[in-house]
């Protein structure tokens, strides 16, 4: 079982991740409700997580768990169906650097600073630090160091 922080990181490329004020809190409430890592992964990557925001930005973990509980009453098998449809790498290791083939990792409305922030968070998770220095001609120098 991954820690809440690890699972939040593993699912941070989900379509709705940026719509919530705290992705870790979303993982936490789902775990508290008894869902395992694979089920949490499937829920967070599903349309259900998007629908739970109801267009509110940012949405909260309370919005998510309230919607998930209500949806489960109407569709008792929805989590099992989501798990069956969602890829899950049980052998993933925190030592593996993330590789994404997903085009929604960086959203089309992300600014360069948003992208750098995501990259910095990913590196920080793996014990690395990204520093950026301004160079002449508007260029930037990127340095990655072990923390």
C-alpha positions in Angstrom: 0.0 0.0 0.0 1.3 3.4 -1.0 1.4 6.3 1.4 -1.3 9.0 0.9 1.5 11.3 -0.5 2.8 8.7 -2.8 -0.7 7.8 -4.2 -1.5 11.5 -4.6 1.7 11.8 -6.6 1.0 8.7 -8.7 -2.4 10.0 -9.6 -1.5 13.7 -10.0 -1.6 13.5 -13.8 -5.4 12.7 -13.6 -7.6 14.9 -15.6 -9.3 16.5 -12.6 -6.3 16.8 -10.3 -5.9 20.6 -10.8 -9.6 21.1 -10.1 -9.2 20.2 -6.4 -7.7 22.4 -3.6 -5.9 19.3 -2.2 -5.3 16.1 -4.2 -3.8 14.5 -1.0 -7.0 15.2 0.9 -9.0 13.5 -1.9 -6.8 10.4 -1.5 -7.1 10.6 2.3 -11.0 10.7 2.3 -11.2 7.8 -0.2 -8.8 5.8 1.9 -10.8 6.6 5.0 -13.9 5.3 3.2 -12.2 2.0 2.8 -11.0 2.1 -0.8 -7.7 0.4 -1.7 -5.0 2.0 -3.8 -6.3 0.5 -7.1 -9.8 1.7 -6.4 -8.6 5.2 -5.4 -6.6 5.3 -8.6 -9.6 4.4 -10.7 -11.9 6.8 -9.0 -9.5 9.8 -9.2 -8.9 9.1 -12.9 -12.6 8.7 -13.7 -15.3 11.1 -14.9 -16.8 10.7 -11.4 -13.9 12.9 -10.0 -14.7 15.5 -12.7 -18.4 15.3 -12.1 -17.9 15.7 -8.4 -16.5 19.2 -8.9 -19.8 20.4 -10.4 -17.8 23.1 -12.2 -16.6 24.5 -8.8 -13.0 25.5 -8.8 -11.3 24.6 -6.6 -13.4 21.7 -5.5 -12.7 20.0 -2.1 -12.2 16.5 -0.9 -15.7 16.8 0.7 -17.2 17.5 -2.7 -15.5 14.4 -4.0 -16.5 12.0 -1.2 -20.0 13.2 -1.1 -20.4 12.7 -4.8 -18.7 9.2 -4.7 -21.0 8.1 -1.8 -24.1 9.3 -3.6 -23.0 7.8 -6.9 -22.3 4.4 -5.2 -25.9 4.4 -3.9 -27.2 4.8 -7.4 -24.6 2.5 -9.1 -23.3 0.0 -6.5 -20.9 -1.6 -8.9 -19.4 1.6 -10.3 -16.0 1.2 -8.5 -15.5 -2.3 -9.7 -16.3 -1.2 -13.3 -13.9 1.7 -13.0 -11.1 -0.6 -11.7 -11.7 -3.0 -14.6 -11.3 -0.1 -17.0 -8.3 1.6 -15.4 -4.7 0.4 -15.9 -2.8 -0.1 -12.6 0.9 -1.0 -12.2 1.0 -3.0 -8.9 4.8 -3.2 -9.3 5.3 0.6 -9.4 8.1 1.7 -7.2 8.9 5.0 -5.7 12.4 4.5 -7.1 11.1 4.6 -10.6 11.1 8.0 -12.2 7.7 8.8 -13.7 7.4 8.5 -17.4 4.2 9.9 -18.9 2.8 9.1 -22.3 -0.3 10.9 -21.4 -1.1 14.1 -23.3 -3.1 15.5 -20.3 -0.1 15.6 -18.0 0.5 19.1 -19.2 -2.8 20.8 -20.0 -3.1 23.1 -23.0 -3.9 26.0 -20.6 -0.8 25.4 -18.5 1.6 28.3 -18.5 5.4 27.6 -18.7 5.5 28.4 -15.0 2.8 25.8 -14.3 4.8 23.2 -16.2 8.0 24.1 -14.4 6.1 23.8 -11.1 4.9 20.3 -12.0 8.4 19.2 -13.1 9.9 20.6 -9.8 7.3 18.7 -7.7 8.1 15.5 -9.6 11.8 16.0 -9.1 11.3 16.9 -5.4 9.4 13.7 -4.8 12.5 11.8 -6.0 14.9 13.8 -3.8 16.0 16.2 -6.5 15.9 19.9 -6.6 15.3 22.1 -9.7 16.9 25.5 -9.8 16.4 28.0 -12.6 18.7 30.9 -13.4 18.0 33.7 -15.8 20.7 34.0 -18.5 21.3 36.7 -21.1 19.0 37.0 -24.1 16.0 35.8 -22.1 17.3 32.3 -21.8 17.1 30.2 -18.7 19.6 27.6 -17.2 18.1 24.6 -15.4 20.1 22.7 -12.8 19.0 19.5 -11.1 20.7 18.5 -7.9 20.3 15.8 -5.3 18.8 17.2 -2.1 
